[in-house]
């Protein structure tokens, strides 16, 4: 099986994600949890500006990278019923889990939050289980 994993670019991306979370926490005292930022941008008046700027930055980021590196590409799943259902389940899980992988996994674990550590272990464990079932062909039986 061929892989497109590139450890250098992955490490650079990880540094930027961590730096973004750190700066948001240092300057605004906020956690960089994407689900909470999006929910706040849609439903709150206070703090909407920084939330919208954060979301726009997430959307514009790949274009900036493409400008510096024209060979850059990223894979996106084709829109299908399965992808839509998966997205809705992820959204539901972020609401039930009081946050998403970015809020819990990146920011919460770095703050040694017990709730975030438990949530992250569950995210990763379920991800491993589902990927294993799909690779074994059980999910499509």
KOLMAR-459707 format. One record per residue (C-alpha): residue in one letter; x, y, z. Coordinates in Angstrom, 3 decimals. Layout:
<atoms>
a; X; Y; Z
...
</atoms>
This chain:
<atoms>
x; 0.000; 0.000; 0.000
x; 1.409; 3.354; -1.054
x; 1.312; 6.253; 1.373
x; 1.619; 9.987; 0.906
x; 2.805; 10.622; 4.460
x; 5.497; 13.273; 4.588
x; 6.899; 13.664; 8.098
x; 8.567; 17.053; 7.541
x; 5.439; 18.793; 6.264
x; 3.371; 17.013; 8.935
x; 5.716; 18.294; 11.648
x; 5.619; 21.829; 10.243
x; 1.820; 21.704; 10.122
x; 1.708; 20.424; 13.696
x; 3.925; 23.267; 14.865
x; 1.633; 25.814; 13.206
x; -1.480; 24.215; 14.729
x; 0.113; 24.291; 18.172
x; 1.331; 27.851; 17.667
x; -2.141; 28.984; 16.585
x; -3.686; 27.379; 19.656
x; -1.048; 28.915; 21.913
x; -1.458; 32.416; 20.487
x; -5.241; 32.274; 20.763
x; -4.934; 31.183; 24.394
x; -2.257; 33.749; 25.276
x; -3.896; 36.760; 23.627
x; -7.609; 36.026; 24.055
x; -7.674; 33.357; 26.764
x; -9.653; 31.097; 24.409
x; -9.282; 27.455; 23.468
x; -8.838; 26.721; 19.749
x; -11.680; 24.220; 19.512
x; -13.059; 24.474; 16.000
x; -16.571; 23.264; 16.825
x; -16.907; 25.839; 19.603
x; -15.481; 28.610; 17.433
x; -17.920; 27.831; 14.617
x; -20.882; 27.525; 17.000
x; -19.932; 30.836; 18.623
x; -19.548; 32.573; 15.258
x; -23.064; 31.521; 14.287
x; -24.799; 32.173; 17.586
x; -23.008; 34.868; 19.579
x; -22.472; 38.543; 18.962
x; -19.622; 38.968; 21.417
x; -16.337; 37.716; 19.993
x; -17.779; 37.065; 16.545
x; -14.962; 39.024; 14.848
x; -12.067; 36.893; 16.064
x; -14.088; 33.734; 15.457
x; -14.828; 34.691; 11.842
x; -11.173; 35.679; 11.325
x; -10.095; 32.270; 12.670
x; -12.510; 30.427; 10.349
x; -11.458; 32.519; 7.337
x; -7.829; 31.735; 8.181
x; -8.615; 28.016; 8.134
x; -10.218; 28.335; 4.712
x; -7.576; 30.646; 3.214
x; -4.581; 28.729; 4.605
x; -4.397; 26.088; 1.864
x; -4.534; 28.813; -0.801
x; -1.577; 30.593; 0.783
x; 0.385; 27.335; 0.875
x; -0.513; 26.697; -2.779
x; 0.773; 30.169; -3.670
x; 4.171; 29.366; -2.106
x; 4.244; 25.760; -3.364
x; 2.366; 25.200; -6.646
x; 2.914; 21.428; -6.340
x; 0.819; 21.351; -3.140
x; -2.352; 19.301; -3.300
x; -4.729; 17.838; -0.786
x; -7.218; 15.055; -1.103
x; -10.845; 15.613; -0.368
x; -13.426; 12.824; -0.253
x; -16.050; 12.844; -2.945
x; -19.363; 14.042; -1.593
x; -21.571; 11.041; -0.951
x; -24.279; 9.914; 1.428
x; -21.625; 8.159; 3.517
x; -19.516; 11.327; 3.800
x; -22.573; 13.411; 4.733
x; -23.656; 10.912; 7.402
x; -20.088; 10.722; 8.743
x; -19.927; 14.529; 8.956
x; -23.227; 14.696; 10.807
x; -22.075; 11.993; 13.246
x; -18.830; 13.875; 13.887
x; -20.823; 17.060; 14.533
x; -23.118; 15.210; 16.909
x; -20.126; 13.696; 18.692
x; -18.518; 17.095; 19.180
x; -21.667; 18.377; 20.845
x; -21.995; 15.288; 23.084
x; -18.282; 15.378; 23.917
x; -18.332; 19.112; 24.668
x; -15.699; 19.784; 22.052
x; -13.809; 18.474; 19.083
x; -10.443; 16.858; 18.546
x; -8.740; 20.227; 18.170
x; -10.130; 21.591; 21.416
x; -9.604; 18.428; 23.436
x; -6.655; 16.832; 21.637
x; -4.489; 19.846; 20.922
x; -5.436; 22.378; 23.579
x; -6.984; 20.289; 26.353
x; -4.272; 17.649; 26.549
x; -1.566; 20.322; 26.587
x; -3.349; 21.883; 29.592
x; -3.474; 18.420; 31.245
x; -7.282; 18.499; 31.368
x; -8.518; 15.112; 32.563
x; -11.751; 15.492; 30.585
x; -9.785; 16.250; 27.419
x; -7.372; 13.365; 27.936
x; -10.286; 10.933; 28.335
x; -12.053; 12.406; 25.288
x; -8.887; 12.174; 23.174
x; -8.283; 8.548; 24.179
x; -11.875; 7.801; 23.142
x; -11.514; 9.687; 19.813
x; -8.353; 7.803; 18.916
x; -9.637; 4.443; 20.156
x; -12.878; 4.655; 18.200
x; -10.973; 5.866; 15.135
x; -8.650; 2.854; 15.316
x; -11.618; 0.499; 15.792
x; -13.598; 1.917; 12.854
x; -10.557; 1.974; 10.546
x; -9.759; -1.622; 11.502
x; -13.332; -2.739; 10.835
x; -13.412; -0.972; 7.477
x; -10.029; -2.400; 6.446
x; -11.184; -5.863; 7.492
x; -14.282; -5.485; 5.336
x; -16.673; -5.855; 8.288
x; -18.290; -2.462; 7.821
x; -19.377; -3.306; 4.281
x; -20.486; -6.903; 4.881
</atoms>
